[in-house]
Amino acid sequence: MSICIFPGTFNPIHEAHVKMAEFALQNYGFDKIILIPSYIPPHKNIDKTLAQHRLNMVKLVADSNPNFEVSDIEYNAEQASYSLITVKKIIEQYNIEGKLNFLIGTDAFENLKSWYKVDELKQLVHFIVFPRCTTLGDFSYYKENGYDFEFAPMEYINISSTLIRNHQGKNIEKVEDYIKKHGLYIS
């Protein structure tokens, strides 16, 4: 079985996340995309009381596609979510041989240098990088330093979790209903 992981804060999950996962399924031949909501993302200041809600919203979205799976591996750890630890656990759990495919946006990819034990992580994964802006920056550092990555030829979608939280964008109906029902992101 060919799998790909899609870790993220998903605060909240939105249409661009779904489109990225669907694009990966259709264009890379994966049998399964594993969505992995973080418990506490190390590079973001986030209210950890939202962790259960973020996990629930990802599950709502994943229910609409039989090729999506949700992993609570980071949620159950109840600590900072480091990709290296998650990747090692997924490789073991699914008996992965070779590199694990890893979906990531350009915004997160640009900050990989600061990730926990990134030199070890980059040996274990193949990054599929999706546009999170209209123009790509300079990624020569990553090429020169042995990162295994490629850019997904998907058109940029102008939506973000920040816009959704600030009520400046429309989200997936199930997720919007969940947000309203639980009174999330009220300013």
N, C-alpha and C positions, 0 to 999 in steps of 0.2 A: 504494500500500500504506500502510495506517495503522499506524504503529508507536508504541510507548511504551517508554521506557527505565526500568529499575529498578536504579539503582546502589546498592551497599551493601557493608558490610564482610563480611556473611554469615559470621560467625565463631562457629558454623557456620550455614549456611542451615537453616531449619526450617519447620514446617508453616504458621505464620502468613505467612511470606514467600510460600509457594506459594499459599495462599488469597488473598492480596492480588493476586498476578499473575493467578490464575484469575478473580477477581472483575472485574478490569480488562478482561480479554478478553471476559467475558460481558456486562458492563454498559456498556462504552464503545465497543464495536465495533472494537477494535483487531485487526489481522491478526496482529500479532507483539508479544511482550514481549521486550525485550532485557535480560537480566540481566547486570550489569556488576560483578563483584567488584573491589573496590579492591585496589591493591597495598599502599600504606601510607595508611590513612585519616588525614588531617591533624588531626582532632579526637579521635583515640583513640590511646592508647598500646598498640601491638600488636606482637607478635613477627613481624617480616617473614618469618621462615623458614616461617610458616604460610601465606604467600600462595599457594604452589602447591597446598597441601592445600585451601584455601578455594575456589580455582578448580576443582579436581577435584570437590569435593562439589557445587558449583553445576552442573557438567556432568552429574553423576549424576542430579540432580533434573530438569534440563531435558530429559534424554532421554525422560522420561515424557510430555511434551506437545509435539506437533509445532509448536505456536504459540509455544514458548519458544525463544529463541536465547541463546547465551552469547557475550559479547564479552570478549576478553582484552586490549582496548585499554589498560586501566589497568595490568594485570599486565605487559604488554610494555614499558610506559614505565619500569618499575623505579624509580619515584620517588613522592613524595607524590601522591596522586590528587585532583586538583581538578576538581570538577564542571564548571566553566566550560570547561576545556580539553577534557574528554570530550564535553560537549554540542556544542562547535564541531566536533569531529572527526566525531561521529555525524551532525550536520546536513550536513556536506560529503559523508560516505561514502554517505548514503542520499538525498542531494539533497532534503532536507526544505524545503518552503516553509511559511512561517508558523512558529508556535511548536511546539517539540518537547514532547510529553507526558512527564511525569517522575513516577514513583511515589515517594512518600516517606511515612514514618511521622511522626506528630505529634511524637515525641521529637526527631527530626532537624530537622523543620520549625521547631520552636521556637528552634533555634539558627542559623537561616539568616543572621541579622544578622552573624555572625562568619565566614561563609564567604568564601573568596577571591573578590574582585571580584564580590560578590553583586549590585551594582547593574547590572552588565553581564549576569550570569546571568539575572536576573529578566526581562530584556527578551527572552530567547530561549526561555523555557520556560513551560509551563502545568503547575503542580503539582497532582497528585491526591493528597490527604493522607488517610492511613489512620489510624484510631485505634490508639494504642499504650498507652492507659490507658482507664479506664472513664468519665472525664469530660474534656471538652475545656476547655482553658484559654482565656485571652483572646488572640485573634489579631487584635485591632483594629489593632495596629501594622502588620501586614502588609497589611491592607486600605488603611490610610491612606498607605502608602508604595509603592503600585503593584505589589504582587505579584499575579500572576495565579494564583489557586488555587481549588480547591473541595474540600470534604470528601466522601470516598467514604462512602456510607451502608452500610458493612459493620460488622457486629458485632465488637466487640473480642475478640481471641483471647488468652487469658492464657498466652502462651509467649514466651520470649525466648532469645536466644543465651546470655545470662549464665546463665539457669537450666539450659540444656543443658550448658554448660561445667562448671557446678557439680553436675552429675548430679542435678538437682532436677526434671527434666522428661523426657518421652519425645519422641524425635525420629523423623523419617522413617526407616524401617528401613534403606534403602540407606545413608543418612548415618550412622546409628548403627554399622552394620557397618564402614564406612570408618574411622570414629573409632577403633573397637576395633582394627581391623587395623593401623592406623598409630600406635597408642598416644598419641592426641591428648588433650589436656585432662586429663591425669592429675595429681591434686594431690599 
